[in-house]
């Protein structure tokens, strides 16, 4: 079973946007998908409640109340983590995941928070005792903005404990298509391709990485 955790300790980073669109993508591709909502706010659960019956089925899990229990037939589980997750709670989530995606918003406050969070992830390595694969994406990006350039500089410079560069994959631009998708319980991958072509293009580096062996631990 493929397990992907969407994580950031700061609220408003676009975690649920990434989680729901990934779930919709895999479901539209024919995979049996579970979307586990660990956030008490229940944004992913609300998204699923709005999902039309005609869309590809996604199994919802209110994991913040009931724990992570998914059907054995599940191909992919997407986990939407709560904000302000630290220490033991963070380590517990990391142990469940093969892959972690960290969306970061291009603002000075978010960039500083991301720097602290990356440090915390490094410190938890011995607790997790698992080679979780981690990548970052820039979220809610306004193309050409100065803060966007600052974020790119930060994400390109951050390194893993091994000394390798932190994998920064792509931008997810600010687009009205994500608002429409959220309202309808859909992903941008389930809208007409021409209407979302520009947004889909930005997802390609992330989707290719997730499909590659580089995003899966050797022991996972």
C-alpha positions as CSV (number, residue, x, y, z in Angstrom):
1,X,0.0,0.0,0.0
2,X,1.4,3.4,-1.0
3,X,1.3,5.9,1.9
4,X,1.8,9.6,1.4
5,X,1.7,12.2,4.2
6,X,1.0,15.9,3.5
7,X,2.6,17.8,6.3
8,X,3.4,21.3,7.6
9,X,3.5,22.5,11.2
10,X,2.0,25.9,10.2
11,X,-1.6,26.4,9.2
12,X,-2.6,27.8,5.9
13,X,0.1,26.1,4.0
14,X,-2.2,24.4,1.4
15,X,-2.0,20.9,2.9
16,X,-5.6,20.0,2.2
17,X,-5.4,21.4,-1.3
18,X,-2.4,19.1,-2.0
19,X,-4.0,16.1,-0.2
20,X,-7.4,16.3,-1.9
21,X,-6.0,16.9,-5.4
22,X,-3.6,14.0,-5.0
23,X,-6.5,11.8,-3.8
24,X,-8.6,12.9,-6.8
25,X,-5.7,12.3,-9.2
26,X,-5.1,8.7,-8.1
27,X,-8.8,7.9,-8.0
28,X,-9.3,9.3,-11.5
29,X,-6.4,7.0,-12.6
30,X,-8.3,4.0,-11.3
31,X,-6.5,3.4,-8.0
32,X,-8.4,2.4,-4.8
33,X,-7.7,5.5,-2.7
34,X,-8.2,6.3,1.0
35,X,-8.1,9.9,2.3
36,X,-7.2,9.9,6.0
37,X,-8.0,13.2,7.7
38,X,-5.9,13.6,10.8
39,X,-6.9,17.3,11.2
40,X,-9.6,18.0,13.8
41,X,-10.8,20.8,11.5
42,X,-11.9,18.1,9.1
43,X,-11.3,20.0,5.8
44,X,-10.6,16.8,3.8
45,X,-13.6,15.2,5.3
46,X,-15.7,18.2,4.3
47,X,-14.3,17.9,0.8
48,X,-15.3,14.3,0.5
49,X,-18.8,15.1,1.8
50,X,-19.2,17.5,-1.2
51,X,-17.9,14.9,-3.7
52,X,-20.5,13.9,-6.3
53,X,-21.6,10.3,-6.6
54,X,-20.5,10.3,-10.3
55,X,-16.8,10.9,-9.3
56,X,-14.4,8.1,-8.7
57,X,-14.8,6.7,-5.2
58,X,-12.5,7.7,-2.4
59,X,-12.7,6.1,1.0
60,X,-12.8,8.7,3.7
61,X,-11.2,8.1,7.2
62,X,-11.7,10.5,10.1
63,X,-8.4,9.5,11.4
64,X,-8.2,12.2,14.1
65,X,-11.1,10.4,15.9
66,X,-10.9,6.7,14.8
67,X,-7.2,6.2,13.9
68,X,-5.8,5.0,10.6
69,X,-8.0,2.1,9.5
70,X,-8.3,1.6,5.8
71,X,-9.6,-1.3,3.6
72,X,-7.0,-3.9,2.9
73,X,-7.6,-3.5,-0.8
74,X,-6.4,0.2,-0.7
75,X,-3.8,1.0,-3.2
76,X,-2.9,4.5,-2.0
77,X,-3.6,6.3,1.3
78,X,-3.2,10.1,1.4
79,X,-2.9,11.4,5.0
80,X,-3.8,15.1,5.6
81,X,-1.9,16.0,8.8
82,X,-3.0,18.6,11.4
83,X,-1.2,21.8,11.8
84,X,1.0,22.4,14.9
85,X,2.1,18.7,14.9
86,X,5.3,18.3,16.8
87,X,7.5,15.8,18.7
88,X,5.8,12.5,19.4
89,X,2.7,13.2,17.4
90,X,4.9,14.1,14.4
91,X,7.1,11.1,14.8
92,X,4.0,8.9,15.0
93,X,2.7,10.2,11.6
94,X,6.1,9.9,10.0
95,X,6.3,6.2,11.0
96,X,3.1,5.6,9.0
97,X,4.3,7.2,5.8
98,X,6.6,6.2,3.0
99,X,6.6,9.6,1.5
100,X,6.1,13.1,2.9
101,X,5.2,16.2,0.9
102,X,5.6,19.6,2.6
103,X,3.8,22.5,1.0
104,X,5.3,25.9,1.9
105,X,3.7,29.3,1.2
106,X,6.0,32.1,-0.1
107,X,5.8,34.6,2.7
108,X,8.5,35.7,5.1
109,X,6.6,34.3,8.1
110,X,6.0,30.9,6.4
111,X,9.6,30.7,5.2
112,X,11.0,31.2,8.7
113,X,8.5,28.7,10.1
114,X,9.6,26.2,7.4
115,X,13.2,26.6,8.4
116,X,12.4,25.7,12.0
117,X,10.2,22.8,10.9
118,X,12.9,21.3,8.8
119,X,15.2,21.4,11.8
120,X,12.6,19.5,13.8
121,X,12.3,16.9,11.2
122,X,16.0,16.3,11.2
123,X,16.0,16.0,15.0
124,X,13.3,13.3,14.8
125,X,15.2,11.1,12.5
126,X,16.4,8.7,15.3
127,X,12.9,8.5,16.7
128,X,11.3,7.5,13.5
129,X,14.0,5.0,12.5
130,X,12.7,4.9,9.0
131,X,14.0,6.2,5.7
132,X,11.0,8.4,4.9
133,X,11.3,10.2,1.6
134,X,10.6,13.9,1.8
135,X,10.0,16.6,-0.8
136,X,8.8,20.2,-0.7
137,X,6.5,22.1,-3.0
138,X,5.8,25.8,-3.1
139,X,2.1,26.4,-2.4
140,X,-0.2,29.3,-3.4
141,X,2.4,30.9,-5.5
142,X,2.0,34.2,-7.3
143,X,4.3,34.0,-10.2
144,X,6.9,36.8,-10.3
145,X,6.5,37.9,-6.7
146,X,9.7,38.6,-4.7
147,X,8.6,36.3,-1.9
148,X,8.3,33.5,-4.4
149,X,12.0,34.0,-5.4
150,X,13.0,34.0,-1.7
151,X,11.1,30.7,-1.1
152,X,12.9,29.1,-4.1
153,X,16.2,30.2,-2.7
154,X,15.4,28.6,0.7
155,X,14.0,25.4,-0.6
156,X,16.9,24.9,-3.0
157,X,19.4,25.5,-0.2
158,X,18.0,23.2,2.6
159,X,19.8,20.0,3.0
160,X,18.9,16.6,4.5
161,X,20.9,15.1,7.4
162,X,23.0,13.1,4.9
163,X,24.1,16.4,3.3
164,X,22.0,15.9,0.2
165,X,19.9,18.8,-1.0
166,X,16.3,18.7,0.2
167,X,14.2,17.8,-2.8
168,X,12.2,20.8,-4.0
169,X,9.9,19.7,-6.8
170,X,7.6,22.3,-8.1
171,X,5.2,25.3,-7.6
172,X,1.5,25.0,-7.1
173,X,0.2,28.3,-8.3
174,X,-2.6,30.4,-6.9
175,X,-5.6,29.6,-9.1
176,X,-9.4,29.8,-9.0
177,X,-9.5,26.2,-10.2
178,X,-8.5,25.0,-6.8
179,X,-11.4,27.0,-5.2
180,X,-13.9,25.5,-7.7
181,X,-12.5,22.0,-7.0
182,X,-12.7,22.4,-3.2
183,X,-16.3,23.6,-3.5
184,X,-17.4,20.5,-5.6
185,X,-15.4,17.8,-3.8
186,X,-13.3,17.4,-6.9
187,X,-9.7,17.7,-8.0
188,X,-8.3,19.7,-10.9
189,X,-7.5,16.4,-12.6
190,X,-11.2,15.7,-12.8
191,X,-12.1,18.9,-14.6
192,X,-11.9,19.3,-18.4
193,X,-8.2,19.1,-19.3
194,X,-8.2,22.4,-21.3
195,X,-9.7,24.3,-18.3
196,X,-6.9,23.2,-16.0
197,X,-4.0,22.6,-18.3
198,X,-1.8,25.3,-16.8
199,X,-2.4,24.1,-13.3
200,X,-1.8,20.4,-14.2
201,X,1.5,21.3,-15.8
202,X,2.9,22.4,-12.5
203,X,2.0,19.1,-10.9
204,X,3.9,17.0,-13.3
205,X,7.3,17.1,-11.5
206,X,5.6,16.0,-8.2
207,X,3.6,13.2,-9.9
208,X,6.7,11.9,-11.8
209,X,8.6,11.9,-8.5
210,X,5.8,10.0,-6.7
211,X,5.7,7.4,-9.5
212,X,9.5,6.8,-9.2
213,X,11.5,4.6,-6.9
214,X,13.2,7.7,-5.5
215,X,10.1,8.5,-3.5
216,X,9.8,5.1,-1.8
217,X,12.1,4.0,1.0
218,X,14.1,0.8,0.4
219,X,12.6,-0.6,3.6
220,X,9.1,0.7,2.8
